[in-house]
Amino acid sequence: MDAFGDLFRGMRARGSLFGSSTLSPPWALHFVDGAPLTLCTVLGAPGWIVPEGHPPEQLRPGETIIVRGPAPFTFVDAPGTRAVPIACGEHCATPEQGGTRHRRGWTDSGGSAGATTFIVGAYPVCGEISRRLLDALPVVLRVGCGGEADPVLDHLAAEVATDTPGQQVVLDRLLDWLLVCSVRDYFDRPGSEPPGWYAAQRDPVVGGALRLLHDEPAAPWTVGSLADRAGVSRSTLAKRFADLVGEPPLTYLTVWRMTLAADLLTERESATVAEIARAVGYSDPFAFSVAFKRIRGVSPSEFRRTGALVRA
Protein backbone atom coordinates (compact mmCIF):
# COMPACT_ATOMS: atom_id res chain seq x y z
CA MET A 1 0.00 0.00 0.00
CA ASP A 2 1.19 3.54 -0.66
CA ALA A 3 2.16 5.92 2.14
CA PHE A 4 -1.07 7.92 1.82
CA GLY A 5 -3.46 4.97 1.67
CA ASP A 6 -1.75 3.30 4.62
CA LEU A 7 -2.85 6.12 6.92
CA PHE A 8 -6.55 5.44 6.26
CA ARG A 9 -6.44 1.80 7.30
CA GLY A 10 -7.99 2.49 10.72
CA MET A 11 -10.47 5.14 9.60
CA ARG A 12 -13.85 3.76 8.59
CA ALA A 13 -17.34 5.14 8.86
CA ARG A 14 -19.54 2.65 10.70
CA GLY A 15 -23.00 4.04 11.21
CA SER A 16 -21.40 7.43 11.66
CA LEU A 17 -23.79 9.38 9.47
CA PHE A 18 -25.40 11.67 12.00
CA GLY A 19 -28.01 12.84 9.56
CA SER A 20 -29.14 13.99 6.20
CA SER A 21 -30.83 16.58 8.35
CA THR A 22 -33.16 18.88 6.43
CA LEU A 23 -33.12 22.20 8.23
CA SER A 24 -34.86 25.52 7.70
CA PRO A 25 -33.43 28.71 9.24
CA PRO A 26 -32.73 29.56 11.89
CA TRP A 27 -30.77 26.51 13.05
CA ALA A 28 -27.80 25.77 15.26
CA LEU A 29 -26.49 22.25 15.85
CA HIS A 30 -23.67 21.98 18.38
CA PHE A 31 -21.55 18.85 17.90
CA VAL A 32 -20.02 17.94 21.22
CA ASP A 33 -18.93 14.32 20.79
CA GLY A 34 -15.26 15.29 20.33
CA ALA A 35 -14.64 13.11 17.27
CA PRO A 36 -11.02 13.31 16.06
CA LEU A 37 -12.20 13.97 12.50
CA THR A 38 -15.60 15.09 11.25
CA LEU A 39 -16.63 15.47 7.61
CA CYS A 40 -19.40 17.93 6.72
CA THR A 41 -21.19 18.75 3.47
CA VAL A 42 -24.53 20.34 2.49
CA LEU A 43 -27.11 19.80 -0.22
CA GLY A 44 -29.24 22.88 -0.75
CA ALA A 45 -28.70 26.23 0.92
CA PRO A 46 -25.34 27.05 2.51
CA GLY A 47 -24.58 27.09 6.21
CA TRP A 48 -21.68 27.97 8.47
CA ILE A 49 -19.28 25.76 10.39
CA VAL A 50 -18.06 27.44 13.59
CA PRO A 51 -15.16 25.52 15.16
CA GLU A 52 -14.40 26.32 18.77
CA GLY A 53 -11.63 28.92 18.89
CA HIS A 54 -11.60 29.49 15.11
CA PRO A 55 -13.42 31.88 12.76
CA PRO A 56 -16.63 30.75 11.02
CA GLU A 57 -16.29 28.95 7.68
CA GLN A 58 -19.12 29.12 5.17
CA LEU A 59 -20.10 25.72 3.78
CA ARG A 60 -21.62 26.07 0.31
CA PRO A 61 -23.41 23.35 -1.67
CA GLY A 62 -20.88 21.03 -3.27
CA GLU A 63 -18.18 21.92 -0.77
CA THR A 64 -16.77 19.75 1.97
CA ILE A 65 -15.28 20.86 5.27
CA ILE A 66 -13.32 18.51 7.50
CA VAL A 67 -12.96 19.55 11.13
CA ARG A 68 -10.13 18.09 13.22
CA GLY A 69 -11.19 17.47 16.82
CA PRO A 70 -11.54 16.91 19.60
CA ALA A 71 -12.81 20.47 20.15
CA PRO A 72 -16.56 20.83 19.44
CA PHE A 73 -18.02 22.83 16.56
CA THR A 74 -21.40 24.28 15.59
CA PHE A 75 -23.31 24.24 12.32
CA VAL A 76 -25.49 27.37 11.98
CA ASP A 77 -27.57 29.07 9.31
CA ALA A 78 -25.61 32.30 9.80
CA PRO A 79 -23.03 33.74 12.19
CA GLY A 80 -24.88 35.28 15.11
CA THR A 81 -27.99 33.19 14.45
CA ARG A 82 -30.88 33.60 16.87
CA ALA A 83 -31.36 29.83 17.03
CA VAL A 84 -30.71 28.15 20.36
CA PRO A 85 -27.91 25.57 19.83
CA ILE A 86 -29.01 21.96 20.12
CA ALA A 87 -26.32 19.64 21.44
CA CYS A 88 -25.60 16.71 19.13
CA GLY A 89 -23.27 13.80 19.65
CA GLU A 90 -22.64 10.27 18.54
CA HIS A 91 -25.03 8.87 21.10
CA CYS A 92 -27.90 11.27 20.44
CA ALA A 93 -30.70 8.92 19.51
CA THR A 94 -33.60 10.86 18.04
CA PRO A 95 -34.47 14.43 17.06
CA GLU A 96 -36.88 14.56 20.00
CA GLN A 97 -33.92 13.83 22.29
CA GLY A 98 -31.81 16.52 20.68
CA GLY A 99 -29.94 14.30 18.23
CA THR A 100 -29.53 14.03 14.49
CA ARG A 101 -28.43 10.43 14.26
CA HIS A 102 -31.61 9.22 12.57
CA ARG A 103 -31.52 10.08 8.91
CA ARG A 104 -35.21 10.87 8.71
CA GLY A 105 -35.01 13.37 11.55
CA TRP A 106 -35.11 17.13 11.29
CA THR A 107 -37.34 17.17 8.24
CA ASP A 108 -39.00 20.42 9.10
CA SER A 109 -38.31 22.66 6.13
CA GLY A 110 -41.71 22.37 4.47
CA GLY A 111 -40.09 23.62 1.29
CA SER A 112 -39.19 26.93 2.89
CA ALA A 113 -36.55 29.15 1.39
CA GLY A 114 -33.10 28.63 2.81
CA ALA A 115 -33.62 24.98 3.69
CA THR A 116 -30.56 22.79 3.51
CA THR A 117 -29.67 19.14 3.97
CA PHE A 118 -26.68 18.77 6.27
CA ILE A 119 -24.66 15.56 6.03
CA VAL A 120 -22.06 14.89 8.68
CA GLY A 121 -19.93 11.85 9.38
CA ALA A 122 -17.73 11.48 12.45
CA TYR A 123 -14.60 9.39 12.25
CA PRO A 124 -12.96 7.64 15.16
CA VAL A 125 -9.18 7.53 14.72
CA CYS A 126 -7.90 4.19 15.92
CA GLY A 127 -4.21 3.94 16.57
CA GLU A 128 -1.02 5.77 15.82
CA ILE A 129 -1.07 5.06 12.08
CA SER A 130 -4.14 7.22 11.48
CA ARG A 131 -2.81 9.88 13.85
CA ARG A 132 -0.03 10.53 11.34
CA LEU A 133 -2.75 11.71 8.97
CA LEU A 134 -4.32 13.95 11.62
CA ASP A 135 -0.95 15.52 12.29
CA ALA A 136 -0.75 16.53 8.62
CA LEU A 137 -4.13 18.30 8.60
CA PRO A 138 -5.18 21.78 9.75
CA VAL A 139 -8.00 22.23 12.25
CA VAL A 140 -10.37 23.16 9.41
CA LEU A 141 -9.86 21.79 5.90
CA ARG A 142 -12.03 23.15 3.09
CA VAL A 143 -12.43 21.50 -0.31
CA GLY A 144 -14.35 23.43 -2.95
CA CYS A 145 -16.23 22.28 -6.02
CA GLY A 146 -14.52 21.09 -9.18
CA GLY A 147 -12.35 18.33 -7.73
CA GLU A 148 -12.49 14.56 -7.73
CA ALA A 149 -14.87 14.65 -4.76
CA ASP A 150 -17.71 16.03 -6.93
CA PRO A 151 -18.89 12.64 -8.31
CA VAL A 152 -18.93 11.26 -4.77
CA LEU A 153 -21.26 14.06 -3.67
CA ASP A 154 -23.57 13.24 -6.59
CA HIS A 155 -23.77 9.62 -5.44
CA LEU A 156 -24.27 10.74 -1.84
CA ALA A 157 -27.14 13.06 -2.78
CA ALA A 158 -28.85 10.30 -4.74
CA GLU A 159 -28.50 7.78 -1.91
CA VAL A 160 -29.74 10.19 0.76
CA ALA A 161 -32.89 10.78 -1.29
CA THR A 162 -33.92 7.12 -1.06
CA ASP A 163 -34.73 4.66 1.70
CA THR A 164 -33.48 1.25 0.60
CA PRO A 165 -32.11 -1.90 2.29
CA GLY A 166 -28.43 -1.67 3.11
CA GLN A 167 -28.46 2.09 2.80
CA GLN A 168 -26.34 2.74 5.89
CA VAL A 169 -23.55 0.56 4.50
CA VAL A 170 -23.64 2.46 1.20
CA LEU A 171 -23.64 5.82 2.96
CA ASP A 172 -20.73 4.81 5.17
CA ARG A 173 -18.65 3.74 2.19
CA LEU A 174 -19.53 6.91 0.29
CA LEU A 175 -18.37 8.94 3.29
CA ASP A 176 -15.10 6.99 3.29
CA TRP A 177 -14.69 7.69 -0.42
CA LEU A 178 -15.49 11.37 0.10
CA LEU A 179 -12.99 11.64 2.96
CA VAL A 180 -10.10 10.22 0.90
CA CYS A 181 -10.96 12.33 -2.17
CA SER A 182 -11.34 15.49 -0.08
CA VAL A 183 -7.98 15.12 1.67
CA ARG A 184 -6.31 14.28 -1.65
CA ASP A 185 -7.91 17.33 -3.32
CA TYR A 186 -6.70 19.49 -0.45
CA PHE A 187 -3.11 18.24 -0.66
CA ASP A 188 -3.08 18.54 -4.47
CA ARG A 189 -4.43 22.05 -4.82
CA PRO A 190 -2.05 24.88 -5.88
CA GLY A 191 -0.37 26.59 -2.96
CA SER A 192 -0.98 23.76 -0.51
CA GLU A 193 1.78 22.49 1.74
CA PRO A 194 1.31 18.71 1.92
CA PRO A 195 3.68 16.54 3.97
CA GLY A 196 6.92 15.73 2.20
CA TRP A 197 6.06 12.05 1.93
CA TYR A 198 2.82 12.89 0.10
CA ALA A 199 4.45 14.93 -2.68
CA ALA A 200 7.33 12.44 -2.89
CA GLN A 201 4.95 9.62 -3.86
CA ARG A 202 4.80 11.01 -7.40
CA ASP A 203 8.56 10.95 -7.83
CA PRO A 204 9.51 7.91 -9.97
CA VAL A 205 12.41 7.02 -7.67
CA VAL A 206 11.32 8.08 -4.18
CA GLY A 207 7.71 7.07 -4.75
CA GLY A 208 8.79 3.54 -5.53
CA ALA A 209 11.05 3.44 -2.47
CA LEU A 210 8.23 4.64 -0.21
CA ARG A 211 5.91 1.95 -1.53
CA LEU A 212 8.55 -0.70 -0.82
CA LEU A 213 8.98 0.53 2.76
CA HIS A 214 5.23 0.40 3.32
CA ASP A 215 4.73 -2.92 1.58
CA GLU A 216 7.65 -4.61 3.36
CA PRO A 217 8.39 -2.67 6.57
CA ALA A 218 9.97 -5.70 8.29
CA ALA A 219 12.44 -6.41 5.47
CA PRO A 220 16.14 -5.95 6.36
CA TRP A 221 16.44 -2.74 4.41
CA THR A 222 19.66 -0.83 3.85
CA VAL A 223 20.01 2.23 1.67
CA GLY A 224 21.90 0.03 -0.78
CA SER A 225 19.21 -2.68 -0.99
CA LEU A 226 16.46 -0.09 -1.28
CA ALA A 227 18.39 1.68 -4.06
CA ASP A 228 18.85 -1.62 -5.90
CA ARG A 229 15.10 -2.28 -5.80
CA ALA A 230 14.41 1.30 -6.91
CA GLY A 231 16.88 0.95 -9.79
CA VAL A 232 19.19 3.83 -8.88
CA SER A 233 22.49 4.36 -7.14
CA ARG A 234 22.72 4.52 -3.38
CA SER A 235 23.77 8.18 -3.42
CA THR A 236 20.98 9.16 -5.80
CA LEU A 237 18.31 7.54 -3.65
CA ALA A 238 19.70 8.96 -0.40
CA LYS A 239 19.80 12.52 -1.75
CA ARG A 240 16.44 12.49 -3.54
CA PHE A 241 14.70 10.85 -0.61
CA ALA A 242 16.07 13.36 1.91
CA ASP A 243 15.33 16.30 -0.39
CA LEU A 244 11.72 15.30 -1.04
CA VAL A 245 10.65 13.59 2.18
CA GLY A 246 12.75 15.70 4.55
CA GLU A 247 14.63 12.85 6.22
CA PRO A 248 16.86 9.92 5.19
CA PRO A 249 15.15 6.72 4.07
CA LEU A 250 16.20 4.64 7.08
CA THR A 251 15.09 7.37 9.49
CA TYR A 252 11.69 7.37 7.80
CA LEU A 253 11.60 3.58 8.02
CA THR A 254 12.42 3.59 11.74
CA VAL A 255 9.65 6.07 12.54
CA TRP A 256 7.20 4.07 10.43
CA ARG A 257 8.19 0.81 12.12
CA MET A 258 7.69 2.37 15.56
CA THR A 259 4.27 3.64 14.49
CA LEU A 260 3.30 0.13 13.41
CA ALA A 261 4.75 -1.28 16.63
CA ALA A 262 2.77 1.16 18.78
CA ASP A 263 -0.48 -0.11 17.27
CA LEU A 264 0.58 -3.74 17.55
CA LEU A 265 1.41 -3.26 21.23
CA THR A 266 -2.15 -2.16 21.95
CA GLU A 267 -3.90 -4.50 19.50
CA ARG A 268 -2.05 -7.71 20.33
CA GLU A 269 -2.14 -7.79 24.10
CA SER A 270 -0.92 -11.38 24.31
CA ALA A 271 2.11 -10.82 22.07
CA THR A 272 5.49 -10.38 23.73
CA VAL A 273 7.73 -7.41 23.04
CA ALA A 274 10.08 -9.79 21.21
CA GLU A 275 7.23 -10.89 18.93
CA ILE A 276 6.29 -7.28 18.20
CA ALA A 277 9.94 -6.54 17.49
CA ARG A 278 10.15 -9.35 14.92
CA ALA A 279 6.90 -8.21 13.31
CA VAL A 280 8.44 -4.82 12.49
CA GLY A 281 11.86 -6.05 11.43
CA TYR A 282 13.95 -6.37 14.62
CA SER A 283 15.51 -9.70 15.52
CA ASP A 284 16.87 -8.21 18.74
CA PRO A 285 14.16 -7.06 21.17
CA PHE A 286 16.68 -4.91 23.05
CA ALA A 287 17.56 -2.96 19.88
CA PHE A 288 13.85 -2.60 19.19
CA SER A 289 13.18 -1.29 22.71
CA VAL A 290 15.99 1.25 22.38
CA ALA A 291 14.65 2.47 19.04
CA PHE A 292 11.08 2.59 20.33
CA LYS A 293 12.01 4.67 23.37
CA ARG A 294 14.09 7.03 21.24
CA ILE A 295 11.19 7.64 18.87
CA ARG A 296 8.16 7.37 21.17
CA GLY A 297 9.67 8.60 24.43
CA VAL A 298 8.74 5.55 26.52
CA SER A 299 9.64 1.86 26.45
CA PRO A 300 7.35 -0.58 24.61
CA SER A 301 6.19 -2.09 27.92
CA GLU A 302 5.40 1.32 29.38
CA PHE A 303 3.54 2.34 26.22
CA ARG A 304 1.44 -0.81 26.37
CA ARG A 305 0.76 -0.42 30.10
CA THR A 306 -0.20 3.22 30.14
CA GLY A 307 -1.53 3.70 26.62
CA ALA A 308 0.74 6.72 26.34
CA LEU A 309 0.56 8.59 23.09
CA VAL A 310 3.99 10.14 22.99
CA ARG A 311 4.48 11.86 19.68
CA ALA A 312 7.57 11.37 17.60
C-alpha positions as CSV (number, residue, x, y, z in Angstrom):
1,M,0.0,0.0,0.0
2,D,1.2,3.5,-0.7
3,A,2.2,5.9,2.1
4,F,-1.1,7.9,1.8
5,G,-3.5,5.0,1.7
6,D,-1.7,3.3,4.6
7,L,-2.9,6.1,6.9
8,F,-6.6,5.4,6.3
9,R,-6.4,1.8,7.3
10,G,-8.0,2.5,10.7
11,M,-10.5,5.1,9.6
12,R,-13.8,3.8,8.6
13,A,-17.3,5.1,8.9
14,R,-19.5,2.6,10.7
15,G,-23.0,4.0,11.2
16,S,-21.4,7.4,11.7
17,L,-23.8,9.4,9.5
18,F,-25.4,11.7,12.0
19,G,-28.0,12.8,9.6
20,S,-29.1,14.0,6.2
21,S,-30.8,16.6,8.3
22,T,-33.2,18.9,6.4
23,L,-33.1,22.2,8.2
24,S,-34.9,25.5,7.7
25,P,-33.4,28.7,9.2
26,P,-32.7,29.6,11.9
27,W,-30.8,26.5,13.0
28,A,-27.8,25.8,15.3
29,L,-26.5,22.2,15.8
30,H,-23.7,22.0,18.4
31,F,-21.6,18.8,17.9
32,V,-20.0,17.9,21.2
33,D,-18.9,14.3,20.8
34,G,-15.3,15.3,20.3
35,A,-14.6,13.1,17.3
36,P,-11.0,13.3,16.1
37,L,-12.2,14.0,12.5
38,T,-15.6,15.1,11.2
39,L,-16.6,15.5,7.6
40,C,-19.4,17.9,6.7
41,T,-21.2,18.8,3.5
42,V,-24.5,20.3,2.5
43,L,-27.1,19.8,-0.2
44,G,-29.2,22.9,-0.7
45,A,-28.7,26.2,0.9
46,P,-25.3,27.1,2.5
47,G,-24.6,27.1,6.2
48,W,-21.7,28.0,8.5
49,I,-19.3,25.8,10.4
50,V,-18.1,27.4,13.6
51,P,-15.2,25.5,15.2
52,E,-14.4,26.3,18.8
53,G,-11.6,28.9,18.9
54,H,-11.6,29.5,15.1
55,P,-13.4,31.9,12.8
56,P,-16.6,30.7,11.0
57,E,-16.3,28.9,7.7
58,Q,-19.1,29.1,5.2
59,L,-20.1,25.7,3.8
60,R,-21.6,26.1,0.3
61,P,-23.4,23.4,-1.7
62,G,-20.9,21.0,-3.3
63,E,-18.2,21.9,-0.8
64,T,-16.8,19.7,2.0
65,I,-15.3,20.9,5.3
66,I,-13.3,18.5,7.5
67,V,-13.0,19.5,11.1
68,R,-10.1,18.1,13.2
69,G,-11.2,17.5,16.8
70,P,-11.5,16.9,19.6
71,A,-12.8,20.5,20.1
72,P,-16.6,20.8,19.4
73,F,-18.0,22.8,16.6
74,T,-21.4,24.3,15.6
75,F,-23.3,24.2,12.3
76,V,-25.5,27.4,12.0
77,D,-27.6,29.1,9.3
78,A,-25.6,32.3,9.8
79,P,-23.0,33.7,12.2
80,G,-24.9,35.3,15.1
81,T,-28.0,33.2,14.5
82,R,-30.9,33.6,16.9
83,A,-31.4,29.8,17.0
84,V,-30.7,28.2,20.4
85,P,-27.9,25.6,19.8
86,I,-29.0,22.0,20.1
87,A,-26.3,19.6,21.4
88,C,-25.6,16.7,19.1
89,G,-23.3,13.8,19.6
90,E,-22.6,10.3,18.5
91,H,-25.0,8.9,21.1
92,C,-27.9,11.3,20.4
93,A,-30.7,8.9,19.5
94,T,-33.6,10.9,18.0
95,P,-34.5,14.4,17.1
96,E,-36.9,14.6,20.0
97,Q,-33.9,13.8,22.3
98,G,-31.8,16.5,20.7
99,G,-29.9,14.3,18.2
100,T,-29.5,14.0,14.5
101,R,-28.4,10.4,14.3
102,H,-31.6,9.2,12.6
103,R,-31.5,10.1,8.9
104,R,-35.2,10.9,8.7
105,G,-35.0,13.4,11.6
106,W,-35.1,17.1,11.3
107,T,-37.3,17.2,8.2
108,D,-39.0,20.4,9.1
109,S,-38.3,22.7,6.1
110,G,-41.7,22.4,4.5
111,G,-40.1,23.6,1.3
112,S,-39.2,26.9,2.9
113,A,-36.6,29.2,1.4
114,G,-33.1,28.6,2.8
115,A,-33.6,25.0,3.7
116,T,-30.6,22.8,3.5
117,T,-29.7,19.1,4.0
118,F,-26.7,18.8,6.3
119,I,-24.7,15.6,6.0
120,V,-22.1,14.9,8.7
121,G,-19.9,11.9,9.4
122,A,-17.7,11.5,12.5
123,Y,-14.6,9.4,12.3
124,P,-13.0,7.6,15.2
125,V,-9.2,7.5,14.7
126,C,-7.9,4.2,15.9
127,G,-4.2,3.9,16.6
128,E,-1.0,5.8,15.8
129,I,-1.1,5.1,12.1
130,S,-4.1,7.2,11.5
131,R,-2.8,9.9,13.8
132,R,0.0,10.5,11.3
133,L,-2.8,11.7,9.0
134,L,-4.3,13.9,11.6
135,D,-0.9,15.5,12.3
136,A,-0.7,16.5,8.6
137,L,-4.1,18.3,8.6
138,P,-5.2,21.8,9.7
139,V,-8.0,22.2,12.2
140,V,-10.4,23.2,9.4
141,L,-9.9,21.8,5.9
142,R,-12.0,23.1,3.1
143,V,-12.4,21.5,-0.3
144,G,-14.4,23.4,-3.0
145,C,-16.2,22.3,-6.0
146,G,-14.5,21.1,-9.2
147,G,-12.3,18.3,-7.7
148,E,-12.5,14.6,-7.7
149,A,-14.9,14.6,-4.8
150,D,-17.7,16.0,-6.9
151,P,-18.9,12.6,-8.3
152,V,-18.9,11.3,-4.8
153,L,-21.3,14.1,-3.7
154,D,-23.6,13.2,-6.6
155,H,-23.8,9.6,-5.4
156,L,-24.3,10.7,-1.8
157,A,-27.1,13.1,-2.8
158,A,-28.8,10.3,-4.7
159,E,-28.5,7.8,-1.9
160,V,-29.7,10.2,0.8
161,A,-32.9,10.8,-1.3
162,T,-33.9,7.1,-1.1
163,D,-34.7,4.7,1.7
164,T,-33.5,1.2,0.6
165,P,-32.1,-1.9,2.3
166,G,-28.4,-1.7,3.1
167,Q,-28.5,2.1,2.8
168,Q,-26.3,2.7,5.9
169,V,-23.5,0.6,4.5
170,V,-23.6,2.5,1.2
171,L,-23.6,5.8,3.0
172,D,-20.7,4.8,5.2
173,R,-18.6,3.7,2.2
174,L,-19.5,6.9,0.3
175,L,-18.4,8.9,3.3
176,D,-15.1,7.0,3.3
177,W,-14.7,7.7,-0.4
178,L,-15.5,11.4,0.1
179,L,-13.0,11.6,3.0
180,V,-10.1,10.2,0.9
181,C,-11.0,12.3,-2.2
182,S,-11.3,15.5,-0.1
183,V,-8.0,15.1,1.7
184,R,-6.3,14.3,-1.6
185,D,-7.9,17.3,-3.3
186,Y,-6.7,19.5,-0.4
187,F,-3.1,18.2,-0.7
188,D,-3.1,18.5,-4.5
189,R,-4.4,22.0,-4.8
190,P,-2.0,24.9,-5.9
191,G,-0.4,26.6,-3.0
192,S,-1.0,23.8,-0.5
193,E,1.8,22.5,1.7
194,P,1.3,18.7,1.9
195,P,3.7,16.5,4.0
196,G,6.9,15.7,2.2
197,W,6.1,12.0,1.9
198,Y,2.8,12.9,0.1
199,A,4.4,14.9,-2.7
200,A,7.3,12.4,-2.9
201,Q,5.0,9.6,-3.9
202,R,4.8,11.0,-7.4
203,D,8.6,10.9,-7.8
204,P,9.5,7.9,-10.0
205,V,12.4,7.0,-7.7
206,V,11.3,8.1,-4.2
207,G,7.7,7.1,-4.8
208,G,8.8,3.5,-5.5
209,A,11.0,3.4,-2.5
210,L,8.2,4.6,-0.2
211,R,5.9,1.9,-1.5
212,L,8.6,-0.7,-0.8
213,L,9.0,0.5,2.8
214,H,5.2,0.4,3.3
215,D,4.7,-2.9,1.6
216,E,7.6,-4.6,3.4
217,P,8.4,-2.7,6.6
218,A,10.0,-5.7,8.3
219,A,12.4,-6.4,5.5
220,P,16.1,-6.0,6.4
221,W,16.4,-2.7,4.4
222,T,19.7,-0.8,3.9
223,V,20.0,2.2,1.7
224,G,21.9,0.0,-0.8
225,S,19.2,-2.7,-1.0
226,L,16.5,-0.1,-1.3
227,A,18.4,1.7,-4.1
228,D,18.8,-1.6,-5.9
229,R,15.1,-2.3,-5.8
230,A,14.4,1.3,-6.9
231,G,16.9,1.0,-9.8
232,V,19.2,3.8,-8.9
233,S,22.5,4.4,-7.1
234,R,22.7,4.5,-3.4
235,S,23.8,8.2,-3.4
236,T,21.0,9.2,-5.8
237,L,18.3,7.5,-3.7
238,A,19.7,9.0,-0.4
239,K,19.8,12.5,-1.7
240,R,16.4,12.5,-3.5
241,F,14.7,10.8,-0.6
242,A,16.1,13.4,1.9
243,D,15.3,16.3,-0.4
244,L,11.7,15.3,-1.0
245,V,10.7,13.6,2.2
246,G,12.7,15.7,4.5
247,E,14.6,12.9,6.2
248,P,16.9,9.9,5.2
249,P,15.1,6.7,4.1
250,L,16.2,4.6,7.1
251,T,15.1,7.4,9.5
252,Y,11.7,7.4,7.8
253,L,11.6,3.6,8.0
254,T,12.4,3.6,11.7
255,V,9.6,6.1,12.5
256,W,7.2,4.1,10.4
257,R,8.2,0.8,12.1
258,M,7.7,2.4,15.6
259,T,4.3,3.6,14.5
260,L,3.3,0.1,13.4
261,A,4.7,-1.3,16.6
262,A,2.8,1.2,18.8
263,D,-0.5,-0.1,17.3
264,L,0.6,-3.7,17.6
265,L,1.4,-3.3,21.2
266,T,-2.1,-2.2,22.0
267,E,-3.9,-4.5,19.5
268,R,-2.0,-7.7,20.3
269,E,-2.1,-7.8,24.1
270,S,-0.9,-11.4,24.3
271,A,2.1,-10.8,22.1
272,T,5.5,-10.4,23.7
273,V,7.7,-7.4,23.0
274,A,10.1,-9.8,21.2
275,E,7.2,-10.9,18.9
276,I,6.3,-7.3,18.2
277,A,9.9,-6.5,17.5
278,R,10.2,-9.3,14.9
279,A,6.9,-8.2,13.3
280,V,8.4,-4.8,12.5
281,G,11.9,-6.0,11.4
282,Y,13.9,-6.4,14.6
283,S,15.5,-9.7,15.5
284,D,16.9,-8.2,18.7
285,P,14.2,-7.1,21.2
286,F,16.7,-4.9,23.1
287,A,17.6,-3.0,19.9
288,F,13.9,-2.6,19.2
289,S,13.2,-1.3,22.7
290,V,16.0,1.2,22.4
291,A,14.6,2.5,19.0
292,F,11.1,2.6,20.3
293,K,12.0,4.7,23.4
294,R,14.1,7.0,21.2
295,I,11.2,7.6,18.9
296,R,8.2,7.4,21.2
297,G,9.7,8.6,24.4
298,V,8.7,5.5,26.5
299,S,9.6,1.9,26.5
300,P,7.3,-0.6,24.6
301,S,6.2,-2.1,27.9
302,E,5.4,1.3,29.4
303,F,3.5,2.3,26.2
304,R,1.4,-0.8,26.4
305,R,0.8,-0.4,30.1
306,T,-0.2,3.2,30.1
307,G,-1.5,3.7,26.6
308,A,0.7,6.7,26.3
309,L,0.6,8.6,23.1
310,V,4.0,10.1,23.0
311,R,4.5,11.9,19.7
312,A,7.6,11.4,17.6
